[in-house]
C-alpha cells in the first residue's frame, strides 16, 4: 500500500492537525517524535482496518464514519481524517487527527496527490454501456507487458475512483479507471481527480435518461471526460456512434476513432461468431493488421475490445500483447458469463444491469450462443428511462419476437409491456410468460426449460435478476464455462 507522511496528508487534504487536543496544533512533531512519521494505506471502513492506515471518516445518508473512528484506531489505524471535532474528541491523544471541511473532498484530494506524485499514465473509461468490460479488457492487455492497476468491479463513483488511485504504488506502470455518471458534472469531477492521459467513451445511449432528460444531455455528460483532457491527451471515440463522433469538437486532445464501419482509425473486420467460444476478428491500426480472439460472444464485445485495443495501441503496446490480453479476458460477474448446468441447459448471466442498447446486444448474444438450439429470454424491467420507458419496453418485445425467442419470460410491470407486444405480433401465448417477480419466473422456467436450451437472464440491477441465475444453477453442479 502507498505510504504518506503526516505533512503530505495535511497538504493534500488542506487540513489542520490536532496533536494535543487542539485542532490548530503543530503538524506532526509529537507523533514523528513518537516514531510514527508515515502511514500505510487508506481506509474508509473500520471493519477492514489491518494496521497503519489513515482512516477517513466519511459521512453518508445512512452512516457516519465519525461513529467508527475510535474502533478504527483500536484496530490499528494510525491517523484519522475528520470533519466533526466533537465526534472524535479524545482521539488526538493517541493518533494524529487531521481536521478538514469535507472528508470526501479530502479523500479525493489525497487520491489526486497520489496519482500525480507517481506520474504514471491513467486511462479513463466512460460510456452508456460496455465501460466495465472495456476497462477490464484494457487492463488485461496492459498486464501482458507491465504492472497495471484498475478500478475493481464497478467502483466508479466519487468514493470508488479515489480508492482506486489510493491503491497505486510505485511499482505500478499504468492505471485504468472507470468513471460512472448519474448527472451532469460527475464525470468532470472524477476526471479532475484522476487526471487521465487517455479518455475512452464507449458509446452514448438512453441509460439514465430519466435523470438527465434526453440522450443529448447524456452525451454532454459523457463528453466531460474528453473536455478534461489536455492538448497532450488522447480521446478514443466510437466512430459508429454519432453522439461520440461529435465529441471530437469538444476536446483539445488528439482524437482516435474505433469502430466496425469504414473510416475509423482502429477497426474490426472479418468478424466471425464462434457461439459460446466468443468472437474472432481482425484488428487494423495504421499499417498493422492482426487476428484476435475474444472468448466472450456478441458484437458489443467486439466494440469493447476495439476501444481497449485502441488505448493500448496508441500508448505503444505491440499487437502480440493486444491479442494475448484479449484472448485471456474473463468477464466480470453478471456480464455475459456463460454457465453450463448439470440439467443440460446453458445460462447466459448478463444480470448486472440493463438499458435498451444492452438488451439488444444481449439478445444478439443469445442468438449467437444458441445457434440452432432452443432460445429462452428472461427479461426484467429496464429502469431510469423516464418518459421513453413504455415505448422502450414495447420495442424490447419487438426485438425478442424478431430474434425470434422460442420462449419469452418477462419479470416486472414494465417488462410485461414487452410480453404484450410480442403477443400482439403473433407470438403463441404459451411461449410468452409474464411474471411479477423473479420467484414466479423461476417456477415458470422449471416447467419450460429443458436440456439443450440456452437461457438469457437480464434486467436492471434493482430487479435482482441474479437471483434467477442462482436458482437455475444452484444445486445442479453447474459452473462457469471453461475459456
N, C-alpha and C positions, 0 to 999 in steps of 0.2 A: 504494500500500500504506500501511497505517496506520503512524504514527511513534510511537516510545516513547523516553522518556528512560531512562537507567540507573536513576534513582531510582524511576520508575514500575515498571520491571521488578522491582526488588528488593521494592518494597512489595506488588505484586500476586502475586508468587510466594512471599512470605515467605522470601526468600533472603538470602544474605550474599555480599558481593563480594570476590573476590581481585584486588587491583590491583597487587601487587608480590610475588607468591608466597605471600601469607598469606591464608587463607580468611576471616580476620576483618578484612581491610584496609579503609580508608575507601571509601565507597560511590561513587566515581567521579571524585574530584577529579583523579586522574592523567590519566584519559582525557578528561575535559572540557577540561583544560588543553591536551591534545594536539589539540583541535579535533574530537572525535568525541562530542558530548554526546547525540546521538539516533541511533536505529537505525530502519531502514525495513523493515517486514515481518518475518515469522516463517517459519522453515523447519525441517523435521524430516528432510529428505532431502538429504544433501550433494551429490547429483548434480544438483540443480536450483538450487543457490545462484547468484544473479546479482550479489550485492554489496550490502552494507549491512544484511543481515538479522541477526536473533537466531536462533542455531541451538540447538534443543532436542535434547539427546542422549537420545532415548527408548530404552528397553531393552525388547525383546520376546523371545518364546520362540526366535526364530531369528536374532536380530541384537542388537547393542548399539550405539546411536548414539555412545557414547563412542569407539568404534574409528574413527569417521569424523569426529570433531570437528576434528582437525588438517587434514584435507582440506577441510572446510567453510571453515575460516579461510583456507587457502591460496587458495580460490576467491573470497574476499571477505566472508565472514561477519564481522561486527564485534563480536559478543558471543556467548558460549556459556553455556547453562544446563545444568549437570551435577549429578550426584549422587555421582560417584566421583572424588574428588580425585586419586587415584593414576593414573587413566586419562587425565587431561588435564593432567598435570604439565608445566609449562613454557609452556602457552598464555597464562598471565596476563601474560607479558612483552610480548605483542603485542596482546591484546584483553582486555577485562574478562570474567572468568568468575564467573557467579553460581551459588553452590552451594545446592542445595535437597535436601530429604529424598527427594522423588519427582518426577522430571522430568515425568511425565504429569500429576500433580496441579498442578504449576507451570504447564504449558501451559494447563490448564483454568482456573486462577486468572487468568492474563493474558487469556484469552478472555472470562471473565466481566467483568473490568475494562473491556475494550474495549467490550463490549456496553453496560455500564452508563454509561460516560462519554459515549457517543453519544446514549443516551436515545431511540432510535427504537423504534417498535412491532416486536415479534417475534411471529410466528405459528408455532406448533409443530404438527407433524402426526405422529400415530402411528396404529396400527391393524394388523390382521392382513393385510389386502390393500388395495391402492389408495393407500398413503401417498405413494409417489414420484410417481404420476400426479397426485394431489391437490395435492401440493407444487408441481409444475411448472405445473399449471393456475392455482393461486393466484398464483404468481409472474408468469405471463403476463398475468393480469388487472391486477395492480398495476403492471406495466410500461407499461400503457396511459396511466397518469396520473402515475407517479412513478418514482424510481430505486430499484429493488428488487434485493436480493441473495437468494441461495438456496443451499441445500445442493446441491453439484454431484453429479450422478449419484446414487449411494446412499451417500454418505459420511455415514452416520447414526449412527456409533458414538462411543466415548469419545475418539477422535482426530479423526474427521471433523467432528463438531459444533464443537469448539473451533476447528479450522482455518477453518470457515465464518465463525464470529464474528470471527476474527482477520483476515479479509479485508474486514471492514466499514471503510468510510472515511466522513469527514464528509459527503460528498455523498449517501450512501445515506439513503433516507427510510423504508425498511421492510425487514424480512428474514424469509424463510420457511425454517424449518429442519425437517428430518425426523428423528425420534427412533426409532431401531431398538431392538429388545428381544430378548434371548435368556435373560433371567432376571429374577426379582424384584429390584427396586431400581435397575435400569439406567435406566429411563425417569425415575425420580425424580432420579437423579444427573445425567442430561443436562438435565433441566428446571432443576435448581439452577444449572447453568452458563448456560443460555440465558435464564432468567428470562422466559418467554413472557407476553405480554399476552393472547393468544388461543390456545386449545388445541383442536385438531380430533382426534377419534377417529373414524376412518372406519368401523370395524366390529370385531367380535371373532369369530374363527373358530379352528379347530383347528390352525393353524400352530404349530409349536414345542411341541405337546402332549407330546412325548417328554421335553422339557426341564423343563416346568412341571407335568406330571402330569394336568391337567384343563383344560377350557375355562374353568371358574370361576377357576382360578389365572391363566390368561391374561388374563381380564377384570380381575382385581385388578392385574396388572402394567400393563396399558394405562391403568387408572384413575389411576395415579400421576401422569399428566400433568394431569388436571383437579384432582387433590388439591393440586398445586403452585401452582395459580392463586390469586391474591389475590381479595379481595372486589370489586375493580375490574376483574377479568379477565372473559373471555368463554369459556365452554365450548361448543363446537359438536359436537353428538352426533347419531348416526344414529338417527332415530326408528323405523326399521324393523328395528332390531337390539335384541333385548331386553336384551342384556348392556350395550350402551352407554346405553340408556334408564335403566337402573338407576344409572348413574354420576351422575345428577343429584343424588343424595343424598350424594355423596362430594366435593362441591365447594362452595366459598364463592362461586364466580363466578356471573355471570348465565349462564343456560343457553339456548341457541338450538338447536332441533332442525331437521334437514333430512331429507327423505325423499320417497318416492313415494306412500305411503299418506296418508290423511287425518290431520290433527292436527299436522303439522309446521309450523314457522314459515317455512321455505323449502322450497317444494315444486316438483315437476315434474308437468306434465300435458300431455295431447295428444302423447304420445311417439310419434314416427314414425321407424322404421328406414329409412335410406337405403342399406342394404347397405354396399358399400365406401365410400360417401360419408359414412358416420357416422350421426349421430342428430340429429333436430330435435325440440325440445320447448319448452314454455312454463314459465318460472320465475315463481313468485309469491312475494312477500315483502311483508307488510303490505298496503298499498293498491296496490302496483305489480305489474304482470304484463307480461312481455316475452318475445319469442321469441328463442331461441338456437339455434345450430348447433354441435355438437361434431364435428369431422371425423375421429373415430375411432368405430368401431361398438361396440355392446354396452351392455346395460342397466347393467352395472357402471360404465361410464364416465359414465352419467347421474348415478349416486350420487357419483362423484368430482367431477363438475362442480358438483353441488349443494353439496358440502362446501366447495369452493374459493369458489364464489359467495357462500355464507353468510358466510365470513370477510371477503370484500370488502365485502359489503353492510352488515354490522354495523359496519365501520370507515368507512363513509360513502362508498364508491365508488358512482358512478352506474351505472344499468342499461346505458348505452351502452358503458362501459368493460368491464363484465362480458361483454356479448355479443361485443364485439370481441376481448377477450382469449381467450375460448373458441374463437372462430372461427379464430384464428391458432395454436391449440395444435398442437404436434407431439410425438408420444410419444417417450420415451426408447428407446434401442436395446433390443430384446428385449421390448417391452411393446406387444403388439398392432399392431406395424408391419406394413404390407401391402406386399409386394414382388411386382411383376409380372415374370415371366421371359420370356425370348425363346422358351422352349419352349412358351409358351402357357398355363401354369398360374399360379395365384396362390398365394403363400405367406403365411400369417399367422404372423409371427415373434413368438411370445409365450413365448420361451425363458428369460426372466430367472429365474423361479422358479415353484414350483407348490405348491398345497395344495388340499384338496377344494373349497373355495369358488371359488378362482380357476380351477380346472379346469372346474367347471360353467359359470362365466362365459365361459371361452374356447370351450367347445362351443356356447354360445348365440351367440357372435360368429361362429363358423364357419357356423352355420345362417343368420344374418342376411346375412353376406357372400356365401355361396354362392347363396342363393335357390334356383333350380331346377337349378343346376349340381351336378356330382358332388362329394361331400364326402369328404375323406380326413383322418382324425385320427391324428397320430403322437404318442403319449403315453408319457412316460417315468415312472420311479419318482417318487413323492412321498415325501420323506424327513422325518425328525424327527416322525413321527406316533405313535410308541410303540405301545402295545397296540391302538390303533384302526386301525393300518395295514392289516392284511389286509382288514377289512371296508370301509375307505375305498376300497381299490383295486377290490374287487368292486363297490361302488356306482358307481365310475367306469365300469366295464364296463356296468352297467345304464344309466347316463346316455348312454353312447355308442350303445348299442343303441336307446334310446328316441328319439334325435335325429331320424332314425337316420343314422349314418355309413354311407356306401357301402363304405368300407374302413377298418378299424381296424388300425393298426400299433402294437404295444407295444414298449417298449425297457426291458429290465431284468427282474429276477426278480419284483419286486413288481408292476410293471405287467402282467406275464404273468397275474396273477390277474384283471385287468380283461378280458383277452382270453378267458380261460377262462369268465368269467361271461357275456360276450357270446355265446360259443358255446353255453353252457347255455340261453340264452334264445332260441336258434334262428337265430343268425347263421350264414350259409353259411360253411363252413370256408375256402373260397378267399378270402373277404373279411376274414379275420382273420389277420394275420401277426404272430407273436410272435418277437421278436428279443432276443438277449442284449446286443448292442452297437449303438451308433449306426451303425457301418460296415455292419452287416448290414441296418439299416433303410434306409440309402441305397441299397444294392444292391436291396432289395425294391421301393423306390419307383421305381427305374429301369424296372421291368417293369410296375408297376401304375398309375403316374401318366401322365396324358396331357393334351393341350391342352384348356383349359376347366375343368380340375379346380381345386378350391380345397383347399389343404393346410394344416392347422393343425399346428404343431410346438410342443410344450410339455412341460416336466418340471422337476424340481428342479434347482437350479443345479449341483450336483455331477454331474449326468448329462451335462453338456456338450452339451445339445441344440442349441445354436447352431452346432455343427459340422455338424449335419444341414442346417440352413438354408444354411450356406455351400456345402456340397456341392451343394445343389439349385440355388443361384443362380450360383455362380462359373462363369465361362466361358460364361454364357448371354446376357450382355448385359443382364441384368435389373438392376433398381434399385428404390429406394423409389417407391411410387405418389405422384404429384403430388397435393398437397392441393387 
